[in-house]
Amino acid sequence: MNPLFLNALVWHIFLGIAAIIIFAGLPLLLRGKKLNTGLLKVYSFIGFFGFVGSWITGGYYYSFYYGKAIKGGILAGTTPWVHEILMESKEHVFLFLPFLAFVVLVIVNFFSKELVTNAKLRMNLILLSVAIVTLGIVITLCGFAISGSVVGKH
């Protein structure tokens, strides 16, 4: 693997995990009695762009390296289900994360006054953030399993 693909993979992982951590912090910020809407805006912005960055770098890695150099080896090996189930699931779930993160970004930035007064909106945003974190953790674990099936093959 050349340095460009390695960097794309590293940034994909780093930005995705950073975005998950940021979104894990949002429910904590939303539970307080006095909301810091400025900090919520920063978190939602960083989290959204973390997922977008991870999406772009992961897509580049997949399109130009994994799909050509790794995928065939996994499919021909003893664990083809790793690609057929885990990678396919990871790809499709990950397509939604930047959009879900964008919804959070929009709500936090355009409805910050309502967040202060509307407990139901706050709770729904907490639930959406928890869903984003949960999906992020699941696809991260899928990524670990996929990487583990590749060890020693390339």
N, C-alpha and C positions, 0 to 999 in steps of 0.2 A: 504494500500500500504506500503510495507516495504521500509526502507531507501535506499536500492540499486536501486529500481525502481524509487523512488522519485528523487534520484541523477541523474539517467539516463535521466529522463524527464527534470530536471532543466538544465543539461549540454546540452541537445539537443536544448533547447530554447536559452540558453545563447550563445552557439557557433554559432547557426544559425543567431541570431540577430547581433552578433559581425561581422560575415562574411558579412552580408548585409550592415552594416555600413561601413566596410572596402571597399567594392566594390562601395559604394556611393561616397567614397573619390577618387577613381581612376580617374573618369572623370575630377574632379577638378585638379588633378595633371597633367593630360594629356593636359589640355587646356592652360597651361602656355607656354610662348615663349621659356623659357629655362627649359628643362625637367630635373628633378632630377631622373635619372634612378635607382639610388640606393634605393630611397624611393619607387619608383614604384615596384621594385623587392620585397621589404619587404612587401608592401601592398598585392601584388598578392600572396605571399607565405602565409601570415597570413590568407588571405581570403580563399584561397584554403583549407588549413588545418582546418580552421573553419568549412567549409562546410563538409569536410570529417569527422571531429569529430562529428558534428551534425548528420550526416548520420549514423555513427556507433552507437552513443548513442540512437538516435531515433529508429533505427532498433532493438536494444536490447530491448528497452522499449516496442515497438510494438509486437515483437515476443514472449516475455516472460510475458508481463502483459496486455497490451491493448487488444491484440487478444483473450486472455482467459477471462479477467475479465470485460472489458468495452464494447467491440464490440457487444456482444450479448444483453446487456442491451440497447444499442442505437438502434439496429435493432428491438428489441421487444417493444420499447417505441413509443412515439408519433411523433418522428422525425427521422425515419430510413434513410431518404434522407441525413441526416448529414453524416452518414458513407458512404452510397451508392454513393453519389456524391462528397461531399467535401473531405472525407478522401481518397477515391480512386483517385481523381484528385490530391490531395496533394502528395500522394505516388508517382504517376507517374511523376509529374513535378519535385519533389525533386530528383528523380533518375538522372535527367539531370544536376542539378546545380553543383555537383562536377566536372563533365566532362567539362561544360562550363567554370568553374573556372580554370580548368587545362589548357584549351586553352589559357586563359588570362595569366596564369603563364608561359607557354611556349613562347608565343609571347614576353612578357616583358623580359624574361630572355635570350632568344636566338636571338631576333631581336631588342634589345635595340638601336643599332646604327641606324637601319632603322626607328625606332620610332622618333628619333631626326630629321631626314631629310624628312620623308614621311608623309605629312599631311593627306593623304587619309587613310593610315594604322592607324594613330592616331585616326581619326574620326571613323573608323570601330571598333577600340578597345573601344572607348567611347560608341558607340552604343551597343556593346556586354555587357559592364559593366552595362549600363542602363537596358538592358534586364534582366540581372542577378538580379539586384536590384528589378525590377518590379516583376519578378517571385517570388523572395524571399518574397516580401511584400504580394503578393497574397496568397502564401501558409501559411504565418504567420497568416493572417486574417482567413484562413480556420481553422488553428489550434485553434485560439481563439473561433471560432464558435463550433468546435468539443468539446473543453473543456467546453464551456457553456452548451452544451447539456448533459454533464455528471454530472454537479453540483447536489449534493444531491442524486445521485444514488449509489455512492460508497464512 
